[in-house]
Each structure stands twice: as C-alpha cells, then as structure tokens.
Amino acid sequence: MIHATLCFVLREKDENQQVLLGLKKRGFGAGKLNGFGGKLLTGESPREAMSRELAEECGLIVAASAFESRGVLVFRFPYAPQHDHRVRVFVTTTFEGKPRETDEMIPEWYPAADPPLDRMWQDDSLWLASILAGRSAVGRFFFSADNESVAKYRLWVGPKLSAASVHSDSIRFAR
C-alpha cells in the first residue's frame, strides 16, 4: 500500500472560487486531471510531503501548517495491486508563487463549482464536490479490471474532520 497525499489549492477569482488541477504528463494516471500530491518519503509527515509535492509539481510554496485535512481515501486496484494507495486529502487557500508547468504536471485553474470531472478519475465525481464545498470525505474505492472504472465503494461525507480523526492509522473500514 502506497501512503500518499492529495491537495486541492483553492482561490477566489472575480468572486468565484477556483481550484487548481494538474494534467498528469507521465506515470500512473497520465492524461488525467488531478489535484497535486504524491508518496510520503521516509520520516516525512503528510503535510511536509504535501509542501514538497506542490513545489515539485507546480512550483507553489505552501507552509506545512497551511494545509487543512479533509479526509482519507483508499484506492484498491485488485488487478494491479502495486497501485493501491492510502491518500490523505488536504485543501489550502494559502500559497506563494504562480503555478507553472513542470516535468510531471500542467497546472490550470478551473471553477470549483464545476470541475472537469470527465477528465478526472471516475471516483472524483463521488467525493470531490464535498471536499471543495468544505466538507470531509472518508472512503474506500475498488477499481475494475480496466483500472479506471469504480467497481464498488464505501464513502462517508460529513462535516470537517478534526486533525486527530484523520491520523494516519486511525481510519478503519469494515470489510
């Protein structure tokens, strides 16, 4: 199981909220739009990993303390278990710099009320709107043999979670 992070950067533009998404250029998920994030390095906290990943993937500088926890999502790929991920999800509205293209991602701002879900992972349509609206999500998603389609899932969406409730090992799922 890969332990990773995922962040959605939000800003206000002309009285509308926007979300920064990146077009993945290589690796698993290439060609899809996604938030920013990645694997935790040894000894790195999820917030530290998120700061590093944002700088690497789009050039934004964000202090680790500026990330707000919004949940934990587990992605299971029974036909490609090397891609199984346990992801801590964050949002932030505090950042320095301007997004720029990197070797890995092409960043672009989209309306938070209408993200391009048809260009994202299929599961995003189940939980992303809640995250962007200020709620939290905890879920487990199982993908089909095509490693694209959601075969089954369990999802809880509710008010913001406390930092203690999303500790890296505190989320448990019934089988």
RODO-2510 file (C-alpha; in nm, 4 decimals, decimal comma):
residues 175
     n   res          X          Y          Z
     1     m     0,0000     0,0000     0,0000
     2     i     0,1406     0,3362    -0,1037
     3     h     0,0905     0,6141     0,1531
     4     a     0,0360     0,9420    -0,0260
     5     t    -0,1123     1,2901    -0,0151
     6     l    -0,3504     1,4829    -0,2374
     7     c    -0,4165     1,8568    -0,2217
     8     f    -0,6609     2,0918    -0,3840
     9     v    -0,5439     2,4533    -0,3951
    10     l    -0,8334     2,6995    -0,3869
    11     r    -0,8503     3,0720    -0,4662
    12     e    -1,1113     3,3418    -0,5123
    13     k    -1,1155     3,4994    -0,8589
    14     d    -1,3780     3,7550    -0,9601
    15     e    -1,5995     3,6459    -0,6678
    16     n    -1,5857     3,2810    -0,7785
    17     q    -1,3889     3,0027    -0,6182
    18     q    -1,1380     2,8241    -0,8397
    19     v    -0,9481     2,5001    -0,7902
    20     l    -0,6013     2,4324    -0,9271
    21     l    -0,5781     2,0982    -1,1083
    22     g    -0,2846     1,9491    -1,2913
    23     l    -0,2777     1,7438    -1,6093
    24     k    -0,0559     1,4467    -1,5290
    25     k     0,2062     1,4099    -1,8004
    26     r     0,3631     1,0767    -1,7066
    27     g     0,3311     0,7689    -1,4870
    28     f     0,0186     0,6205    -1,3358
    29     g    -0,2803     0,8393    -1,4232
    30     a    -0,1079     1,0150    -1,7159
    31     g    -0,3580     1,2153    -1,9194
    32     k    -0,5924     1,2771    -1,6258
    33     l    -0,6517     1,5974    -1,4335
    34     n    -0,5939     1,5674    -1,0614
    35     g    -0,5029     1,7579    -0,7504
    36     f    -0,1370     1,7657    -0,6514
    37     g     0,0417     1,5248    -0,4231
    38     g     0,2347     1,2049    -0,4026
    39     k     0,4142     0,9486    -0,1936
    40     l     0,5451     1,0204     0,1532
    41     l     0,9205     0,9909     0,1926
    42     t     1,0680     0,8124     0,4925
    43     g     1,0248     1,0237     0,8060
    44     e     0,8075     1,2806     0,6288
    45     s     0,4707     1,3880     0,7691
    46     p     0,1755     1,4111     0,5285
    47     r     0,1819     1,7920     0,5499
    48     e     0,5574     1,8025     0,4845
    49     a     0,5073     1,5722     0,1865
    50     m     0,2314     1,7969     0,0578
    51     s     0,4554     2,1060     0,0771
    52     r     0,7308     1,9259    -0,1113
    53     e     0,4965     1,7821    -0,3745
    54     l     0,3298     2,1163    -0,4521
    55     a     0,6695     2,2803    -0,5023
    56     e     0,7882     1,9932    -0,7249
    57     e     0,4688     1,9539    -0,9290
    58     c     0,3611     2,3147    -0,9891
    59     g     0,6064     2,5499    -0,8184
    60     l     0,3762     2,6747    -0,5416
    61     i     0,5238     2,7300    -0,1966
    62     v     0,2947     2,6339     0,0925
    63     a     0,3868     2,6035     0,4601
    64     a     0,3025     2,2636     0,6084
    65     s     0,0783     2,4361     0,8634
    66     a    -0,1398     2,5854     0,5844
    67     f    -0,2975     2,2532     0,4838
    68     e    -0,6433     2,1664     0,6125
    69     s    -0,7213     1,7956     0,6447
    70     r    -1,0288     1,6916     0,4504
    71     g    -1,0176     1,3152     0,4731
    72     v    -0,8658     0,9824     0,3872
    73     l    -0,9324     0,7861     0,0706
    74     v    -0,8176     0,4320     0,0000
    75     f    -0,7888     0,3226    -0,3611
    76     r    -0,7656    -0,0515    -0,4281
    77     f    -0,6699    -0,1948    -0,7653
    78     p    -0,7271    -0,5724    -0,7354
    79     y    -0,5900    -0,6305    -1,0867
    80     a    -0,2848    -0,4084    -1,0286
    81     p    -0,2211    -0,4056    -0,6508
    82     q     0,1071    -0,2189    -0,6942
    83     h    -0,1135     0,0898    -0,7455
    84     d    -0,3055     0,0576    -0,4164
    85     h    -0,2972     0,3947    -0,2372
    86     r    -0,3991     0,5310     0,1002
    87     v    -0,4305     0,9052     0,0483
    88     r    -0,4587     1,1896     0,2977
    89     v    -0,6607     1,4682     0,1349
    90     f    -0,5954     1,8364     0,2032
    91     v    -0,7033     2,1783     0,0817
    92     t    -0,5257     2,5105     0,1092
    93     t    -0,6030     2,8692     0,0216
    94     t    -0,2629     2,9985     0,1293
    95     f     0,0241     2,9797    -0,1180
    96     e     0,3111     3,1778    -0,2649
    97     g     0,4099     3,1975    -0,6294
    98     k     0,2323     3,1274    -0,9562
    99     p     0,1592     2,7774    -1,0818
   100     r     0,3967     2,6663    -1,3557
   101     e     0,4316     2,3609    -1,5779
   102     t     0,6816     2,1004    -1,4613
   103     d     0,8057     1,7680    -1,5982
   104     e     0,5142     1,5990    -1,4230
   105     m     0,2130     1,8330    -1,4383
   106     i     0,0495     2,1145    -1,6337
   107     p    -0,1467     2,3255    -1,3809
   108     e    -0,4613     2,5185    -1,4667
   109     w    -0,7372     2,6903    -1,2664
   110     y    -1,0957     2,5622    -1,3019
   111     p    -1,4272     2,6702    -1,1470
   112     a    -1,4553     2,4871    -0,8143
   113     a    -1,8318     2,4629    -0,8623
   114     d    -1,7869     2,2844    -1,1960
   115     p    -1,4548     2,0965    -1,2196
   116     p    -1,3956     1,8952    -1,5396
   117     l    -1,4889     1,5580    -1,3890
   118     d    -1,4954     1,3940    -1,7328
   119     r    -1,1165     1,4419    -1,7481
   120     m    -1,0511     1,3121    -1,3947
   121     w    -1,0552     0,9754    -1,2169
   122     q    -1,4062     0,8269    -1,2126
   123     d    -1,4230     0,8229    -0,8309
   124     d    -1,3697     1,2009    -0,8132
   125     s    -1,7341     1,2539    -0,9113
   126     l    -1,8342     1,0811    -0,5856
   127     w    -1,6424     1,2937    -0,3351
   128     l    -1,4633     1,5967    -0,4861
   129     a    -1,7600     1,8371    -0,4722
   130     s    -1,7912     1,7705    -0,0989
   131     i    -1,4224     1,8418    -0,0372
   132     l    -1,4363     2,1632    -0,2401
   133     a    -1,7518     2,2721    -0,0527
   134     g    -1,5750     2,2498     0,2843
   135     r    -1,6792     1,9022     0,3970
   136     s    -1,4682     1,5927     0,4553
   137     a    -1,4678     1,2510     0,2937
   138     v    -1,3549     0,9090     0,4081
   139     g    -1,3853     0,6288     0,1579
   140     r    -1,2600     0,3120     0,0013
   141     f    -1,2790     0,2553    -0,3732
   142     f    -1,2251    -0,0719    -0,5592
   143     f    -1,1461    -0,0483    -0,9293
   144     s    -1,2417    -0,2901    -1,2084
   145     a    -1,0003    -0,4840    -1,4287
   146     d    -0,9580    -0,1786    -1,6551
   147     n    -0,8059     0,0091    -1,3555
   148     e    -1,0324     0,3029    -1,4499
   149     s    -1,3890     0,2132    -1,3514
   150     v    -1,5072     0,2031    -0,9916
   151     a    -1,6430    -0,1460    -0,9245
   152     k    -1,7631    -0,0741    -0,5700
   153     y    -1,7050     0,1757    -0,2954
   154     r    -1,7882     0,2879     0,0568
   155     l    -1,7961     0,6578     0,1258
   156     w    -1,8725     0,8793     0,4219
   157     v    -1,9092     1,2521     0,3633
   158     g    -1,9684     1,4879     0,6505
   159     p    -1,8507     1,7921     0,8392
   160     k    -1,4834     1,8768     0,8590
   161     l    -1,2781     1,6152     1,0383
   162     s    -1,0574     1,7043     1,3302
   163     a    -0,6838     1,6550     1,2892
   164     a    -0,6960     1,3666     1,5395
   165     s    -0,9685     1,1853     1,3464
   166     v    -0,7560     1,1605     1,0329
   167     h    -0,4336     1,0466     1,1960
   168     s    -0,2501     0,8240     0,9501
   169     d    -0,3707     0,4989     1,1084
   170     s    -0,6988     0,5991     1,2704
   171     i    -0,9335     0,5394     0,9758
   172     r    -1,0615     0,1835     0,9678
   173     f    -1,3096     0,0305     0,7273
   174     a    -1,5421    -0,2626     0,7846
   175     r    -1,4907    -0,5469     0,5403
***
